[in-house]
Amino acid sequence: MPNIKSAKKRVKVTKVKAMQNQMAKSALKTVLKKFDAAIVSGDKAAAEAAYKAAVKAVDKAAAKHLMHKNAASNKKSAMTLKLNAVG
């Protein structure tokens, strides 16, 4: 346990930031699961709506450095291929 005031603050700030990152990652996973469920159902309109939400979420995650920008591009490309296969 830290004794210095600034070190104590760092512990608090790190805990808060870690929780924010965890919540953002969880929300991203939820959006991606909804997209996969829409793809499995075969409903083109629902899949397109879920695709838009998923791409936006992936872009936000990459902007916040929750995932690497190349990983985000790879994820979006894979989602696009899945969406085009539904048609």
C-alpha positions in Angstrom: 0.0 0.0 0.0 1.5 3.4 -1.0 2.4 5.9 1.7 2.9 9.0 -0.6 -0.2 11.0 -1.4 0.4 11.1 -5.2 1.0 7.3 -5.2 -2.3 6.8 -3.4 -4.1 8.9 -6.0 -2.4 6.9 -8.8 -3.9 3.7 -7.3 -7.4 5.2 -7.3 -7.1 6.6 -10.8 -5.7 3.3 -12.1 -8.6 1.4 -10.6 -11.2 3.8 -12.1 -9.5 3.7 -15.6 -9.3 -0.1 -15.5 -13.0 -0.3 -14.7 -13.8 2.1 -17.6 -11.7 0.0 -20.0 -13.4 -3.2 -18.8 -16.9 -1.8 -19.3 -16.0 -0.5 -22.8 -14.5 -3.9 -23.8 -17.6 -5.7 -22.4 -19.9 -3.3 -24.4 -17.9 -4.0 -27.6 -18.2 -7.7 -27.1 -22.0 -7.4 -26.6 -22.3 -5.4 -29.9 -20.2 -8.0 -31.7 -22.4 -10.8 -30.3 -25.5 -9.0 -31.5 -24.1 -8.8 -35.0 -23.2 -12.5 -35.0 -26.7 -13.3 -33.8 -28.2 -11.2 -36.6 -26.0 -13.0 -39.2 -27.1 -16.4 -37.9 -30.8 -15.4 -38.0 -30.4 -14.6 -41.7 -32.3 -11.4 -41.5 -30.6 -9.0 -43.9 -32.1 -5.8 -42.5 -31.3 -6.6 -38.9 -27.8 -7.7 -39.9 -27.2 -4.4 -41.7 -28.3 -2.4 -38.7 -26.2 -4.6 -36.4 -23.3 -4.2 -38.8 -23.4 -0.4 -38.6 -23.5 -0.5 -34.8 -20.6 -3.0 -34.7 -18.4 -1.0 -37.0 -19.0 2.1 -35.0 -18.1 0.3 -31.8 -15.0 -1.2 -33.3 -13.8 2.2 -34.5 -14.4 3.7 -31.1 -12.5 0.9 -29.4 -9.6 1.5 -31.8 -9.7 5.2 -31.1 -9.5 4.6 -27.4 -6.7 2.1 -27.8 -8.7 -0.8 -26.5 -7.7 -2.7 -29.6 -5.0 -2.2 -32.2 -6.0 -0.3 -35.3 -5.0 -3.2 -37.5 -7.0 -5.6 -35.4 -10.0 -3.3 -35.8 -9.5 -3.2 -39.6 -9.3 -7.0 -39.6 -12.5 -7.3 -37.5 -14.4 -4.9 -39.8 -13.2 -6.7 -42.9 -14.4 -10.1 -41.4 -17.8 -8.6 -40.5 -18.2 -7.2 -44.0 -17.5 -10.6 -45.5 -20.1 -12.2 -43.2 -22.6 -9.5 -44.1 -22.1 -10.0 -47.8 -22.5 -13.7 -47.5 -26.0 -13.3 -45.9 -27.5 -11.7 -49.0 
